[in-house]
Every structure is written in structure tokens, then in C-alpha cells.
Amino acid sequence: MERKKVDVSYNPQLGYLKTIFTHPFDFLTKIEKVEKTSDGVELTVATYQGKTALVRINFVAEEIFRLRMYPLCRVPEKENCVFDLGGYTDFTLEETDETVTLKTARLSLIFRKKPWEYAVLLDGKALTREEVRDSNVDNMCKYLPIGFDCDEAGNPIRVRETMYLYADENFYGFGEKFTGFLKRGQRIDCWQSDALSTNSEASYKNMPYFMSSRGYSVLLNTYTHCQFDMGAGSHVSYGMSVEDNVLDYVMFCERDVKKLMGVYTGQTGRSPMIPKWAFGFWMSKCSYRSQEEVLSVARRFRELGLPLDVIHIDGWQSMAYSGAWQWNLEAYPDPKGMIEELRSMHVHLSLWMWPYIGVGTPTYEYAKEHGFLVMDSMTGEPVAFPPAATTDRRVSGFDFTNPAMRAWYRDLVKNVVKDGVGVIKTDFSEALPVTSVFYDGSNGQQGHNKNPLLYAKTIYEAMQEVKN
């Protein structure tokens, strides 16, 4: 009896072979269609599971490109990107049976059609490339190639990219992190959290941006919750993933590290120099309790001839109105007079703030009525949560994705700052639950990191309006 030959090869990372296992993930395998655009190319790519994905490559400058992958070729009406970069048109496109090559004066992006993989050359020399063959002895992926996961209904819920990790390559960045300076071998979670310490990976100001010692940097261009594995699970790959339905990252290429930083900030913005007094001596405690206490400290410094440039107050609002931008007039009966006396001593005032408001307070009720609060998908009501682990209080969060809320909030800020306040300490903002729903349509994974940035930006803009 003749036996039927059964193909039992399982090498999914090669794309064109089968696997005897059922996997929930999918990844790119073969370029099927190439369309040139004004600033790049659109690639229709077949996937391992027999579906398709759309990949857009756009040039931002001769040394910068942006890659976006849309699983199932679904382009959302609104993307959760931080920067809308692109528009550089001075490039060429070359296509052969095996590759698609995009070139600027400095960059070459070479895409292999089957199995999918791309490489980056800077000034004619290899810079970096994807990794699609990081497997074990059974030829099963240790790191998944560029691709996505779907839920039970078939909707994309997670995207990923995997890059080759060179033997001598190291990484730096990711914003405020309390781990080792060299990030190779670390797992990074970009999720703003109230860390309450400086001895773990959790941090307040995560940033999905890193620099490579090989002369490039990557901005994962999203507000959404994302993770990075910088060689913790493999010595030949590093990867990044996003809890969303779009992969969007920008690669900046320049071998000199100072020039590389300049290339990045040239596109994303540079921080203005802070005033000279802000480099001086700051005095603070948790917290000064009255106007007289604040002034007595400043006067004593001047009596002793000691330098004092800034004095900070945490508790300038009453507990009930914390977050409402209203002075506690029992403790601080004459805020404007206090500020004027401080300024006469060349002392600037700093005030604490958080983007929350106590449930049931007048400001809460006003904000709720006008749709200015973050909502909870589980209850249909504004989110309510304890702002800290040691309190039974419940607060709600202002929704900074709402333009009308930001305009109203800026007026609250300006009404306080106009009397001469020099600094606002933008504290908290990390506690919004994953069940949150935001005005702009973001879910908790998409909006959790976005709201803190917009909170700080709104206060900055209000202060600039007053000072200008």
C-alpha cells in the first residue's frame, strides 16, 4: 500500500512553509503589491495565516523614515500617533523579482519580497535590519517576526516588530527609568505609573524612544501601552509590541550620537531654556500649612543671607477642593500679597497640582455635567478611584483629550498664575484605570499615557499665555 507523504515541517519564520501547530499570532511573509506614493511606498503583504496587511513607508528626511503596518489592511479613521511625520519626496524606488529598494541621498531601505524582511543602509553601509529567523532547535520562533495578534472575533489587538541585535550593540533611553543606564538585556514597560520609589522598572515618565550605539534611534510613535524586550529573551533579537491595531515607528539614522539627538529633536521639538533662577536653590516640605509659615521661611533665609530662589507649597488648596485651582483662603488669606512679598525678596513661588477632582465636589459636578471627566466603560459614569494606596477618598480624572475641557482648564490655571506664580508642579496623573474611556475615543490602553502628557501641556500653554 502506497503511503501518502505528509509535510510535517514546522518552520513558520520562513513564511512559505507550514506548521503542524495552531498559533494565535500572525506575521508578514510575502510582498504581493507595490505602490509608490509621493513620500514613500505602500506594500500589500501576505501573512502566515493567509491574510494581508498594509505597510506604509514614508520618508521624513534623507536620514529619517516612518514605518506603519495595518493588520488586515484596516486603516483606522483616527490613529493614536504622537507625531504626524512625513512629506519628504526626494527618493527613488527600484523593484526586482526579489526586492523592493527605496533610496534617499543617505538611506537605502531594502525589502525582500519572500520571505519578508527589510534592512537599512546608511551612507552605503549596513546599519540595522529586521530579524525573522530567531528560532530554537525545533525551528520554532523564539521571537515572533513583525506581525500581529487577533482576538477571538478576528480583530487585531496587538502589533509587534522584531529587529536584529548585533553582538556589540547597546541601547539608551526610554525616558525616566530607574534601571541600569545601558538598556540591553532589559524588559521595558511604557506605562505611566505612580512608582512611589526609584528602585524598580516602574516609573512616572516613560517614553517609547531609544538610541542604539550603532547610530540610529527609534520612536515608537504611539501613546498606547507598549513593551520593549531589548535582548532579555534572546541575544540575537530585540523587539517592541503595542497593545493596539497599528504599528507605527520612526527611525532616525545618524552615526554621530550628538547629531542623532539633533535629528530627533529637530522633528519632535526642543525644550526651551528655563530661566536662570530655576537653576537656583529650592525650598520645600510636605507641606507648608499657612501663608505666615511660607513668609517666615523666606524672611529667615534673607536674614541669614542664604540663597533662596524658589519656595514650593503642596497644600495650598483645601482637601475638599484639591484640583479645583482654588486657594484655601483660611490658610492663605492674601495669596496675591504673599506672592508680592516673596517677589520683593526675589523668591519665586511654586505650587503643586494634580489632574483629579474629588467625587461629589462642586467642581466635580460641573465637570461631569459638561463631559469634562474620563468615563468608565464598566459603569458608564466618570471614573472613580483612590488617588493613593493609603486613602479611602475617591477622585475622578479630568479628560484632557477634550478640547473644550482644556480651554476651560486653561482659564482655571491662568486665574491663579496671573498673580505671579512662577512654577506649577504637575504631579500625579498615572492612576487612570484601564477601563477608562476618553472623549477622543481612546480606550484605557490608548489614553492612559496620553492624558498625562496633555495635562502637562495644557498647564504649560496656560502659563505661556500669561507670561507672554
Secondary structure, DSSP 8 states (H G I E B T S, - for coil): -----------GGGSSS--SS--SEEEEEEEEEEEEETTEEEEEEEETTS-EEEEEEEEEETTEEEEEEEETT---SS---S---------EEEE-SSEEEEE-SSEEEEEETTTTEEEEEETTEEEEEB----B-TTS-BSS--SEEEE-TTS-EEEEEEEEE--TT--EEEEES--S-SS-TT-EEEE------SSSSS--SSEEEEEEETTTEEEEE--SS-EEEESSSS-SSEEEEEESSS-EEEEEEE-SSHHHHHHHHHHHH-------GGGGS-EE--TT--SHHHHHHHHHHHHHTT----EEEES--S-STTTTS----TTT-S-HHHHHHHHHHTT-EEEEEE-SEEETTSHHHHHHHHTT-B-EETTTSSB--B-SSTT----EEEB-TT-HHHHHHHHHHHHHHHTTT--EEEE-------TTEE-TTS-BHHHHTTHHHHHHHHHHHHHHHHHH-
